[in-house]
Amino acid sequence: MKTVQFECEAKGSRPPAIISWRKGSYKLKNAETRVSAQGNVTTSTLTITATSDDNGKFLYCQADNPAIPGSAIEDGWKLDVHCR
């Protein structure tokens, strides 16, 4: 097993974006979030330990501006896990 970090950044949101993570349909809650001093850049770092069961699953990062309903944008990555 290997621990890997993923970073997601949302720029320009006022108020600061709320960033959430999911692996497939499962919501992940162990991310660390930082907001810039100016308040318009939110960075979230997720640390996961990938296993062979994660191979082929998708990891998603979603940013929402709480003041604008329906403003969510997301990005995702297909996990390619190599195991012995």
N, C-alpha and C positions, 0 to 999 in steps of 0.2 A: 504494500500500500504506500502511496505517496501523497503528501500534503501539497496542495496547489492553491495559489491565490488568484482570484479574479477581481478586476477593478471595473467599476462602472461610474461614469461621470456625467452629470447633467448640468448644462450651462445655461444661464439666462433666465432661470425661473425666479420669479418674485411673487409670493414668498418662496423660500427654498423648496426644491423638489423633495418629495418623499420617495425614496428608492426601496424597492422590494425585490426579492430574489425567489425563484422557484426552480426546482429540478423536476422536469415533467410537470405534473399537476401538484406536486408536493411543495408547500411554501417553506422556505428556509429562513431561520430567524437569527443566525449567529454572525451577521455581518456587522462591521464597524463603519459608522457614517460620520463624515466630517463636512462642515459647511464653512466656506471661505469667509474671511473677515468682512468682505463686501456683501455677503449673503446671497450671491447669485450663482455660486458654483457648489454643487453637492457631490461629494465623492464617497462611494460605498465600496468597501473591500470585503470580499467573502473568502473565507478559508475553508476548503473542504478536503477530506481525505477520500480520494476516489478508490473505488473497488471494481472488480471485474463486472459486478452487477450494473455499474453506471455506464458501461460501454454502450454507445449508441443513443443514450438519453440526451435530452436537450436541457441546457442550463439557460435560464432567462433572467434578465435584469429589466425592471420596469420602473420608469420615473413618472411621477404624477405631481402636477401642481394642484394643491388642495383648493385653491381659489377658482380653478377653472374645471368644472365637471367635463369629463370626456377627453381630457387633455393627455391621457397616458400615452407614452411611447415606450417601446421595448426593443431590446436587441437580444440575440441568443446565439449560443454556440452548441454544436453537436460534440459531445464528449467522445473522445477516441482514447480509450484506456487500454494500455498494453500491459499484460501480466505474464509472469513466468508460468 
